[in-house]
Amino acid sequence: MKHDSEGMESGVVNPTFYQELTEDQSVPETTARDATSAALPQVTVSRPLYQQHQLNDAYRYRKPKRTVHRELMTKVRKVDAKCCVNSVFPLTTWLPEYSWSKDLVRDLISGCTVAVMHIPQGIGYALLANVPPIIGIYMAFFPVLVYFLFGTSRHNSMGTFAVVSIMVGKTVLAYTGTSEPGEPPRTAVDVATAVCFVVGIMQLIMCICRLGVISFLLSDTLVSGFTTGAAIHVVTSQIKDLLGLTLPSVGSMFEIVKTYIEIFKQIVNVNWAAIIISTITIVVLVINNEILKPKVAKRSVIPIPIELIAVIAGTLLSRYLYLQDKYSIKTIGTIPTGLPAPTLPDFSLMPSILIDSFPVAMVGYTVSVSMALIFAKKENYEIGFNQELFAMGTGNVFASFFSCFPFAASLSRSSIQYSVGGRTQIASVISCGLLAIVLLWVGPFFEPLPRCVLSGIIVVSLKGLLMQVTQLKTFWRQSWIDGMVWILTFLSVVLVAIDIGLLVGIVLSICCIFFRALKPYTCLLGNVPNTDIYLDVNRYDGLIQHAGIKIFHYCGALNFASRAAFKTTICETLGINLTEEIKRRKDPDWKPSVEQACRLLVLDFTSLSSIDPSAIGSFKSMVREFEVLDMQLVLAGCQPPVFEVMQKCGLVGQDIEKPYCRVFTSVHDAVQYGREYVGNGSISGSLVSAATGIV
């Protein structure tokens, strides 16, 4: 046994693992001081030096056999009627466990609270979509019932959502009034229901193709920048009603810029009565949200229904003060009573709106799933991504027959539904029941409601989305690449168009994935004295680098796209120009130097996730080129799938007459081989200075 200075037993010394320094080398003072100041537990390992094929033979390596037939049969046997019902109707998993005595009261309170929010938001967001106000109430009824049956989130409040409404509004404006030969012009409702049907079909197709996880292509950075820009669009669309102006249609491209140009052209025509009403509405709502709401939240979980109070007060004042007649205040207008009769969507329009509908389908699904994941994590239940696509797709197709446009989860309503104690989607059913009363009897009461009151409610409700601009600092601090994605997505949405901005954001996010894949983490490694640990020489001091041996660490994947960058990075790290060096070696007047800086290059592939045949082909050529320089390449730490691909492609293996390179199980094994190969197996190593890091 070997004993330390204090006489403590430290275990058997393995000469294969541990190096000693020559007499003219010494451990840096900082290292010696650290060793004496802290007595750390000792680990001693004794084993043979393995090449990969030797280890495979010793422990009978074999590739696991995958029998597709057996796997399918196993999955089929697990499927029964109950599993099918539970997967299609998720409510059957939680309804039997529902506590009617405890949970029903919470869902009743939550449902009533959300129903109150649905009325002003539904009416306001319907105007954003350029459809009659009653459509917003329909959307809080028909698709919500379908989602109750098929949805997996227990806390999402489905219905109108500001960003989806503004996106649908662009399409509605573009196609309202168009018609087929011999057909009457299309109404706004015709266009909106056609979009709803197409979005539903797209989501169902995505469900069939098991594309539920596609939403993760929309990164947090993209969603933040996109929704912030969309909120700017919503605010801009409300300025005309806040000021009492009538603006012409400006199209969907560069809409914000054109809208503000029109506003400044007509600034002398503002309606001061509308401005006063808008200002009072906004001030009252802000005072409630910033001052009263936090105080009430300490005493009651049920918030003040300030939006509904503003709507009722605005309606009563408009009715009895004759605001429309005396001050030319624009009002909501006719609101029909009763439920709409089912009608077929306009199928002839659908080929023209396919491109416009896809962003709506993606945004609606992504926002809904994002909210669902937040609540599922808090309450410890699972969300089915493909089932969510099925629920939303079915809901949109069904709702399109009842004059609705696409629905999604509302951020504000979902948060309220959860915070007031909602337990399940039964809260949504209770909300639907109350809204049915509004649809059947109460709707006409809101006809005198001034539009400027709704615009004030909408603008104040967007504070959360607008304040996302503060997230840019965090994104930039975490990664300047994410910061640029946020900025470019936001500017594209605001300055160009919503759908163009979404496309730009998606392209940038995908490019970031490829950029990071093509720029993996690489470094040269050095040995921690007397251990088998190897660390980045640029980040640690006091490491040993053996003469004639370089250890190159690569973290990532090697494929046809990254193979050129891989070779370039190795040459830059070693400080050689491979092409010029080979030419110089072939010169008849070339003479070898006394001592070559590197004779063996160890490629640490412990973090290599995958490799393809194209990369292996380039790797073979690189091995031969380095051989011209009298430099041998060896591999270390290849994972089994990577090693199997190398064998198939003839890079390594016992069946090859002349393998391109040796493969060792660990970096330390490769280094021990390298020390013997370069002729200093006795232990001559060079020490990296603790102060400068120079070898």
N, C-alpha and C positions, 0 to 999 in steps of 0.2 A: 504494500500500500504506500501511496505517496502522502506525506503530511505537509500541511502548510506551516507558516511561521509560528502559529499559535498551537501547533500540535494537533490540529483537527484533521480527521481522516477525510480525504477528498476523493478517494477511489483509485482505480487502476488507470494508469496512463496508457493511452492508445497512441502509439507512434504514427499510425495512419492518419489520425485526426489532428494531432496537435503539433505545431511547429515551435522550434526554439530559434532564438536569434543568435547570430554569430557574435564573436567577442567584440567586434568593433561596432556592433549595433546595440542600442539600448532602448528600453521602453521610454517613451516621452514622460517628462516629469508629471504632467497632468494625469496621464494614465496610471502611473505608479501611485500617485497621491489618491486618486479615486479608488484604486484597488485596496489600499490600506484603510481608507476611511469608511468603506462599506463592505462588510463581509457578506457576499452574495452566496446563495445556494449553488452547489456545483453539480454539473451534469457530465457524466463520463459515458461514452459509447464505444464499444469495440465491435467491429464488423469488417468483412472483406471489402475490397475495392471492387465495385460492380460496374460493368458495362450493361447496357439495357438488355441485350439479348441473354446475358448470363443470368441476370435476375429473373427474366421471363422463364428461362429453362429451369432454374432452381425452384421456382414456385409455380410452375405449370400454368403459365399465363394462357388464357383463351378468351376470345371475344364472345361476349354473351350472344346467344342465338335468339333471334326474335322471330316468333311464329305468328304471323299476322292472323292466320285462321283461328288459332287458339285465343288470341287476344280479343278478336271480334266475338267469338263464342262466349268468352267470359263476360264481356260487356253485355251481350244479349241476355245471358242468364240472369244478370243482375236487374234487368228491366222487368217491371211488372206493372199492373194497372195502377197501383198506388203511386209508384214513382212517376208514371206518365201524368197522372192527375196533378201531383204536387209540382211538377216542373212547368206544366201549362198554367195551372191556377195556384200561384204561390200563396194565396190567402189560406189555402187548406193546411199550410204548415203552421201558421200562427193562430188561426181562428179557434182550433180546439183548445189552445192554451189561454185563450182570451179570458180575462177576469171581468165578468160583467158587472160585478159589484164595485170594483176599484177603477178599472180602466175606462168604463163607459162614461163616468162623470167627467174624467179628464178629456176624453174625445168629444164629449158634448160641448164643453167650454171652448175647446180648440176649434171645433167645427163652426160654432156661432161666431167666434172672433174672426176666423178666416173668411166666412161668408160676408161679413161686414166689409172686409178689405176688398173682396172680389168686386163689389158693386162699383166703387169709384175707379179702381184699376181696370176692370173690364171695359167700362165705358171709355176711359181715357186711352187705353192701349188699342182699342178698336179704332179710335180716331187716328192713332199713329199708323195703323194699317190701311187707312183711307177707306174704311167700310163703315156701315151704319153702327151706331153705339150699341144696339141690342146684341150684335154679334159677339161682343165681349162677354155678355152674360151667358149666351148660348155655350161659349167655350168653357165656362166654369161649370157646365152641366153635362153635356154629352160625352166629350172625351174623358172627363174625370171618372165617370161611371165605368168606362171600359178599362181605364187604368186601375181602378179598384180591383177588377177581376184578374188582370194579367200582370200588373206591376210588382216589382220585388222591393221597392222602397216603401217603408211604412210611414215616412214623415214628409216626403215631397208634397208640396202643394202645386198641383198641375193646373194649367189654364193659360192665360195670356202672359207673355213675357216681353219686356220692352224691346230687346234687341231683335227678337224674332219678328215682332210687330213692324218695326221699322224696315226690316229686310223684305217682308211681304209687301209693305206699302210701296216700295219701289216698283215691284212687279205689277202691282195693281194699277199704279199710275201709268205704267208703260203700255198696258194692254186694255185698259178700260176704254170703251168706245170703238174698239176694233171689231170686225165681224167677218164671217165667211160670206161668199157670194150668195145673195138671196136670204140671208139670215139677219135678224135684228142685231143692233150693236150690243156688245157684251157690257154687262153692268159690273160694278166693283165686286159684288158678291160672287158673280160668275167666275171672275178671275181668281178671287181668294179661295173659293172651294176647289177650283182646278189645281191650284198650288198645293192645297191641303191633301188632295188625293195623290198627287205625284210624290209628295214628300213621304206619305204613308207607304206607298209602293216601294220607294227607294229603301226605306228603313226595313221593310219586310224582306227585300232582296238581300240586304246586308245581313239580316238575321239568318236567312237560309245559307248564306255563304260563310257564316260564323265569323263575321267581321266586327264583333262587339268591341274587341280590343283596339280597333282602329282609332277610337277616340283618343288613345294615348299618344297619337301623332301630334295632337294639339297640346303642346307643353303648357305649363303654368305661365311661362313668359308670354307665349303667343296669346293665350286666352285673356290675360290681363291687358296686354296692349290692344287687342281687338275689341274687347268689351268697353274699354275706356274710350277708344275712338268712336265706337257705336253710340256711347252715351253722349258724345259731342253732337252726333247726328240728331239724336232725340231732342236735345236741348235746342238745337238750331231749328228743328221742325216746329217747336212750340213758340218760338219768338213771335211769329206772325199773330198768333192768338193772344199772346201776352200784351202785344202792342195794338191789337185790334186792326191789323192790316189784312189786305187780300193780295196775295202774291201769285204771279203766274207760275205755271209748271216750268222747272228749269232742267229737267232730265236727271238721270242718275249719275253721270260722270261729272266730277268736279262740282258736286251739288252744293257743298257748304260755301265754297267761294262764290258761286253764282247767287246763292240765296242771300248772302250778306251784301252783295252788290245791289240786288233788288231792294233789300231793306233800306239801304242808305239812299236809294233813289226815291223811295216813298216815305222817308222819315217825316216829312211835313204832313202826312195824312194820318198820323197815328190817332187813335181814339183814346182821349185822356180818361174817360170813364173806365175803359177796359184796363188801362195802366194802373189806375187807383185800386180797382178790384183785385187785379193780379198782385199788386204790392201787398195789400192787406192779407190776402190768402197766403202768400209766401212768408210774410213776417209771422203770422199766427202759427203756421206749421213749424217754422224754425224755432220759435219760442217753445212750442210744445216738445219738439224733438230734443232740443239742447238743454232745456231747463226743467220742464214739468215731467217729461217721460222718465228721466233717471230717478226723480224723487218718488214718482208713483210706482216704479218698478221695485222699490224697497218695501212697499206696503202691499202690493198686489201683483200677481203674475199676469193679470189681464190688462193690457195697455189701453189708454184712452183712444177710442176710435175717432181720432181727430179728422181723418180723411172723410169718413162718412158724415161727421158733424159739418165739415166744410161744404160737402155736397148738398146736404139738406138745407143748411143756412143759405147757400147760394141760390138754391132752387126757390125757397120761400121769398127771399128778397127780390129775385127776378120776377116772380109771379105777382107780388103785391106792390112793387114799386115800378112795374112796367118798364124794366130796363131795356128790353128790346125795342119797344116803341119810342121811348123818350130819348135814349142814348145810343141807339143802333148797336146794342150789344149782341154779338152772335151767340145763339143758343144751340143746344143739342138738336132740337127738332123732334120730329115724329118718332115715337118708340112704340112699336106694335105690342099687343098683348098676346098671350098664348104661346104654345110651342110651334116651331116651324114644321111645315109638312115636308117629308123627305122628298128630295129631288136629285136627279142624276147630275153629276158635275159635267162641265163642258169638255168632252173628250177631244174635240177638234183642236182645242187650244194647247193641249198637253205637250205635243212635240216641240212647241215654241218655248215652253217654260222649263224644259228639262235642266238647262244650265243654271237658270236662276234658282231652281228648287234644291239643287244639291247642297249649296252652302247652308240653306235653311235647315235641311235635314241634319247636317253635321253639327251645326251650332246648337240646335234644339236638343239633340241627343247628348252632346258633350256637356252642356251646362247641366242637364238633368242628372246625368251619371255623376258628375262632379259633386253636386249637392247630395245625391244619394249616398255616395261614399263617405262623405263627412258624417252624416247621421248614422250610417251603418257602423262606422268605427266607434262612435260614441256609445251606441247601444248594443254592440257586439252581435251583429247578424250579418249575413252575406247578401251581396248584390249580384244578380245574374246579368252579365253584360248583354248577352244575346237575348235573354228574356226581356230586358228593358227595350231592346230594339223591337221585339215582337209586340210588346205592350204599346209602345208609342206608335209603331206602324199601324197596328190594328185600330188604335184610337183615332189616328188621323184619317184612315180610310172610312171608318164609321162616321166620324164627325163631318166629313166632306159632304155627306148626304143631307146634313142638317145646317147648311149655310155657315160652316166654321172655317177658319184658317188654321194653320199648324199651331199646335200647343207645345208647351214645355214647362219645366219647373220654374217657378218664380223665386228668386233669391230672397226677397223681403217676406213674402207670404210663408215660404217654407221655414224661415227662421222664426217667425211668429208662431206658426203651428207647433213647432218643437218647443219653443220657450214657454208657452202657456200650458204645456203638459200633454200635448197630443201623443198618443201611444201608437196608433195604427191608422190605416186609411179609412177606418170607420168615421173618423173626423171629416174626411172629404165627402162621405155619403151624407152625413148630417148637413154639411155645407150645401150640397146639391139640393137637399130637401128644402132648405130655407130659400135658396135661389129660385126654386120652382115656383114658390109663392110670388116672388118678384116678377118672374116671367108671366105668370098667369094674371096677376091683378095690379101690381104696384108699378110696373114699368112706365106708364104715361105720367106718373107723378114727376119724373125727372126731365120731362120735355123742356121746361123753361130754364134748365141749368145753363149758366153762362159757360162758354168754352174756355174763357180765360181762367175760371176757377179750376177746371180740370188741368189746364196747362200748368198752373201753379203747383198743383198736387204732383204732377208728373215730374216737373223740374226738381222739386224738393226730394222726391223719392229716389232721384238718381245720384244723390250725394255719395252713397257708398261706391257706386261705379266710378264716379268722377275722382274720388279720393284715391283710387288705385294708382293715380299718377305718382303718388309718393312711393310706390313699390319700385319705381325705376331705380332709385338710389340703391336699394337692397340688391336688385338683380345685377346692377353694374358692379357692386362691390363683390358679389359672388363670382361673376364672370363677365368680362367685357363683351364676350360674344352674346350672352343672353341679353345684356343691355342693348346691344345693337339690334337684336331681333325685336325687342320691345319697341324701340324708337322707330324702326323702319315699318313695322306692322302698324303702329299707331298713326304715323304720317301717311301711309298708304290709305288707311281707312278714312282719315279726316280729309286729306287733300284730293284723293282720287274717287274711290267708291268703296262701299262696305264689302261687296263680293270680291273686288280686286284686292283689297287689303287682306282679306282672309286667305286668298290664294298666295299672296306674297308671303304672309306669315307661315303658311304650311311649307312652301318651297324653302324658305330660310331655315325652318326647323329641321327639315330633311337634310339640307346642305350642312347644317351644324353637325348632324350625326356623322356624315361622311367626312367632314373636315376633322373631327376629333378622332375618327377611325384612321385617317391617313396621317395623323400627327400623334402617334402613341408615345407613351413615356419610355425613354431609352436612357441608358447611362452606363458608365464603366463601374465595375464593382471592385472593392478591395476587401481583404480578409481581416476580420477582427482577430487580433493576436490570440493564439492558443484556443481557438474555437473553429467550428465549421460554419460560422455566420459570415455572410458577405453583404456589404452595404455600399451605397452610392458614395463614391469618392468625392463628389462635389458637395455632399451634404454632411459628411462625417469626417472628423480628423482622426489621426492615429491608426489608419488602416494600412495593412501590408499589401503591396503590389509586387509580385514576384517578377524578377527579371526575365524578359522574353515571353511573358504570358499576359494577355489582356482578356478581361472577362466582360463581355457585352451583354447587358440585360435588355430584353425586348418585351414590352407588355402590350398585347393587342392581338390582332389577326393578321395573317399573311395571305394575301390573295392577289389577283391580277391587278387590282387597283393600287395596292400598297407595295408591290414588289420592287418597283423602281426606287421609291422613297426609302425602303429598307436598305437597299444596297448603298444609296447615297449617304444615308445617315451613318452607316458603318465606316465608310471611307472618311467622312468628315470627322468622326469621333477618333479614328486612328491617325488622322492627319496625313492621309496619302491620296494622291490622284491615281487611281488604279490604272486608267488607260495610259497615262504618261509614264507611269512606273514600268508597265509591261514593255512599252516601246524602248525605254531606256535599258531594260534588261536584255532586250534582243539586239542592242547595239554591239557590234564586235569589239569596241573599245571599252565596254563596261567592265569594271572590276568590282568584286564584292567588297563591302566595307568590313572593317575588323569585327564589329559587333552589330548585329541587327536588333533594332528596337523591339520587334515582336516576331516571334517564331511560331507561336501557337495562339489561336484566337478561340476562346470558349464562348459559345453562344448560349446564354442562359434563357431557355425556352420554358421555364416553369410557369410563366404567365402568358404563354402563347395559347390563345383560345382555339384557333383553327388555322388550317393551311390548305390551299387548293392546288391542283396539279399545275396550274400556270405559274404559281409562285415557286413550286418545287423545280420546275424546268429552269427558271431563272437562277434558282439557288445552285443547281448543278453547275451551271456555267460559271457562277461566282466562285465556287469551290475550286474549279480548274484554274481560274484566273489567279487566285491566291496561291495556288501551288507553284505557278510561275515565279511568284515572289518568294518561294521557299517558306511559305507560311501555311501551316496546317489548321483546318477548322474542325472543331469537335462540338457536339451538341450536348446539352445537359438538361435534365429535368423535363423531357417531353411527356406530355400527358398521353394516356393510351389512345384516344381517338386520333391525335396528331401523329403518333408513332405508326399507327396502322396505315394512315394515308401515305406516310413516307415509305413504308414497305411496299405498298401497292404500286407506287410510282417509281420504285427502283432506286430510291436515294440511299436507303440503308437495308440491311438484312443479310443473313448468313448465306442466302442462295445466290448472292451477287458475287462474281469473281473478284471485283475490286470495288468495295463499297466507297461511296464518295466521302463519307466521314464516319467517325465513331460516335456512338451515343452512350452517354453515361447517365446513371440514375440521379445524380446530384451534381451541383457545381463543385463541391469539394472533391468528389471522385475524379472529375475532369481535371481539376487543378493538380491533384496528386500525380495523375498520369502525365500532365504537362511538365511538371518539375523533373520527372525522369526523362521525358522526351528532350527537353532543352538542355539537360545535363547538369542541373543543380538540384537533384533530389536530396542532396545533403542538407539543405535548408538555406541556401543563400537567397535571401529575399531583400527587397528594398522597402524601406519604411517611409510612409507618407508623413511629412512633418505635421505635428499637431498645430503648429502656428500658421504655416503657410499652405499646407496640403500638397506641397510639391514633392514628387517622388525623388 
